[in-house]
Amino acid sequence: MLTRRRFAATLLFTPALVGRVNAATRLTVASLLGEDKPETLVWHHIRDQVEAALPGRFAFAIVANAALGGEKEVAEAMRLGAVQASLFTVSALAGWAPEVQLLDLPFLFRDADHVRAVVSGPEGGRLKDLLVAQGFVAPDFIDYGARHLLTKTPVTRPEEIAGKRIRVLQSPLHTRLWSAFGATPVGIPIPETYNALQTGVADAMDLTKSAYAGFRLYEVVPFLTETGHIRASGVVAFSAAFWNGLSEEERAVFRAASRAGAARFNALMVADEERSIALAQENGATVLQPEDRAAWEAGARGVWQDFAETVGGLERIEAVRSLG
């Protein structure tokens, strides 16, 4: 990983690129996935929007394929000012702003429209303010799609995950969720997950369909059970240090570009999910439907109780559930 990061840093300062951006304010943008995935394409869209409004004023150095690290590493780099922008799942930012875990509660959201209704309203504004206080300026939310269970052997009932080692996001909520089903959670950064599954450090994980194919995880966890247990919300984020250095005109442009980029990302993600599942199935993956969904939901409901105080109370959770 260190070698990859040094290589990425070298690329950022090649003479050709320096010559191109010497009169512009530089942004280093980190993306977890490849050049053809929505996580990277969205930054090309934002860059083009900014360039159209402010020609020659900003230069985006977009570094793909997690070359600058996983979400937690990139978040730390943003807080230090070494990286200026990235996308994040709200799970990755929960260590700094625990209240954002409201959007991560299992089986809370019905669909993408339900999520959008919540993040576009007062609740979304409240969460943005909490992130700003921790150094992350988030002009808009994005929707990565639902998280599903990925396993080495078929799992359709909640009791079948008991005893398995499951890779989880480095998040207390995700740890609590899978512990409720009797699994053993193991916190592993996403760039290290393929190897962990391949070598037996983990037996299972959960992820969106797009990332499932993006990381070629169908090679090591060939069964995807469509649990849809968590709607993976995220943000388009800029470091506060970078944002605070912008003029009001520039901030307005970046806000508009980010909102347009978020809408573009959401549309790209829907299309990419279809392509991703087709690719995974072509490479031997099997898509399963969960049995006894009520049992899955009942097992996860304890998470609501455990995190109610953290996210603002059960009343707030119920209000979010009934919105839309």
N, C-alpha and C positions, 0 to 999 in steps of 0.2 A: 504493500500500500504506500509506504514512504517513497519507494522508487517511482511509483505512478504519480504521486503528488509533485515530486521534484521535476519529473518530465513535463507535467502540466504547467508548472511554474516557468520552466524554460520556454515552453511554447508561448506563454503570455508575453514574454519579453524578446521575441525574435525581432531582428531589425526591421523586417517588412511590416510587422504590426506596429512597432513603435513609430515608424515613419508615417503610418497611416493616421495615428491618433495623437500626434504630438501637439496639436492645437485643441484637442477635445478633452473634456472631463471623462476619465476612464471609469467604467463599471466592470468589475469582475462578477460574473453571474455563474452560479453553480447549478448543475442539473444532474440528477441521479441516473438518468437513463440516456439512451443513445440519440443520435441526431434525428432519427425518424419517429421518435416518440413524442406525444403531446407535451411531456415535461420539458423538452428542449424546444420544440416548435413554437410553443407559446412565447418564448423569449425572442425569437425572430420576429414574431408578430408585434410584440411590444416595442422592440427596437425600431421596427419600420414606422410604427405610429409616432414614436418620439422624433425620429429623423425627419419625418414629413413636417412636423410642427416646429422643430428646432434644428434646422439643417446644420450639420457639422459641429454641433455643440457637445454631443456625447458619443462615446465609443464603447460599445458593448463587447466584452471579451467573454463569450459564452463557452464554458468548460463542461463538457458532457461526460457521461459514463462514470459518474461518481469519482472522477479523478481528483476532486478536492475533498473526498471523504463522504461519509454518510450524513444523515440529517443533523444529528447532534453535533458532529464536528463542524459542519457548515454553519450551524446556528452560533456556535462559539466563535467561529471566525468572523461572522457578521457583527457580533457584539464587540469584537476587538477592532472592527473596521477593515479587516483584511479581505473580506468578501462583501460586496455591496448589495447583492440581491439573490434571491432563490425562491423556490416554492417549498412549502413545508406542509406536512400533515399537522393537524392541530395536536395530535399525540406527541409529536416531537418537541412541541413548545410547552407542553404541560409542566415541565420541570420549572419553568420560569413563571408561567401564568396558569396555575392549576384549574382555574375556573373554566378554561376552554374545553376541559374534558366533558362539559355538558354536551358538546356535539359528538362525543365518542360513546355515549351511553348505548349499550346494546339494545337492539330492537325498539329504539325510540322513534325512528323516522319511517314513514310509510314508503317514501320514494324521493326522487330528486327534487320534485316540485315542493314537497314538504320542507326539505332542507333549505331550499332557496327562500321560501317564505320566512323562515326563521332568521337566516343570516342577513337578509335584506332589510330587516326591521330593527326595532330598538335593541333586541337581544344581540344582534350582530354588531351594532354600534358599541354596546357595552363591552363586548369581547375585544373589539379593536382597540378601545381605550386601554384595556388591561395589557394588551400586547405592546402598545406604544410605551407604556411605563417600564417595560422590560427591554426596550431597545429595538423592537420590531415594528416597523410601520407597515400596516397591511391595508392597502387601498381596497382590496376586495377578497372575497372567499372563492374557493374553487371546489369542485366535486370530483374526487378521484373514482367514484363509484363505490359499490358495496364491497365489503371484505367477505371472502369466502374461506372455507376450511380446505387446506391442501394436505394430503396425507400419502404415505407410501403404500398403504393398504386401504381397502374401502372402509369408510366410516359414514354411516347415515343416521345413527342414533347417538344421543349424547353420552350414553354409558360406554360406547366403544372408543371414546377418546381417553378414558380413564387409564392412568398408568403410563401414558405416552409422554415423551419429552417434546414439548411444543415450543418452537421459536416464537418469541413475542417481541413486540416493540418494547423498548426500554421505558415502560410506562406502568405505574402502579395499577391503573385501571385494567389494562390488558392482562397483567399478571393475575389480578383478582378474578377476572372473567374466566380464564382457563383453569385456575385453581378450583373454581366452583364445580367444574366438570370432572375433577379428579386427575387432571393432567399436571405435569410438572413443567412450569414455564421456565424458559431459558432466554434471557435477554441477549440478543445478538444483533449487531448493526447489519443493515440490509446488504452491504457489499460482501459480508462474510457468510451470508446465509447459505448460499449454494454449497460451499465447502462443508459447512456444518451438517447439512442434510446428507451430503454424499458420504461423509465419514461416520455418520451415526451419532454425532453430538446432539442432533435433534431428529425426531421422527416425523414431525408435522409442523405446520405454521398456518397463518392466515394472511391473505393478501387480496388485492384487487385483481381482476382478470387481466387487465392491461399489464400490470407489473409481473404477473405470473409468466406471461410470455416474454416480457421485456428482459427478464433475468434468466430465461430458459429453465425455469424451475420445473417444468413438466418432465425434464430429464431425471429429476431426483424425487419428486413427489407427483406421481402421475395421476392421482385421483383428486378431483376438485368437487367438493360438495357445496351446492349453492345455498349455503346457510344465510347469506346476506345479513349477518348479525350486526354489523356496524357499517354505517354510511361514512366512508372515509372523507371527511371534510378537510380542507386545507386552505392556505392563504398564499396570495402573491405578496411577497414581503421584501422590504428594503431595510437596510441598516439605518438606525436613527442618525448615526454620524453622517452618512451620505445625505439623507433626507434633510437634515437640519442645515446643510450647506447649500440647498437649492433656494432659488428665489421663489416668490409666490407664483409667478408665471410658470416656472419650471415644474413646481409641484402640481399645478393644475394639469399640465400636460401629462405628467407621469400618472396622476390619478386616472385621467381619461384613458390613457393607453393601457393601464393595468386592468381597468374595468372591461375594456374591449378585449383585452387578452384573456381575462377570466371567462368571458362568454365564449370566446373562441376555444379555449381549453376544454370547457364542458362539452362543447359540440364534438371536438376532436376525440375526447375520451369515449363518448358513446360509440362512435364509429370504430375506434381502436379496440374496444372490448370485443366487438364482433370479429374483427380480424385476428385478435389475439387468441380467442377460443378456437377459431378455425385452425390457426397455426398449431396450437397445443394439441388438438385432436389429430391433426395430420402426423404429429410426432408421438402418437401413442397415448395421449392423455384421455381420461375417461371422466365425463361430467355426470355427477350423481345428484339426485334430489334427496333432501333430508327427510327422514321419517319422524313422525310425531313432533311437529314444529312446536306444539304447546309445551312439550318437555324441554326443548331447547330454550324457549322464552322463559319458562319458569326457573331454569337453572341460572339464567343470566339476571333475573330480576333482583337478586340480592345485591348486585352491583349498584343499582339505583339507590338502595338504602345506604350502602357503605359510602357512596360519594355525594349524597344529597347535600351535606353540610358544605363540602368543598365547592360545589357548583352553584350554590345559592338556594338550596332547599327543595323539598319535594314539591312544594307548590309551584316553583319555577319549572321543574321537570314536567309536571302535569300540564302546565300552561303551554309548554313547547309541544308536548305530545298532541294536544288538542288543536293546535294552530293549523290553519290552512284548510 
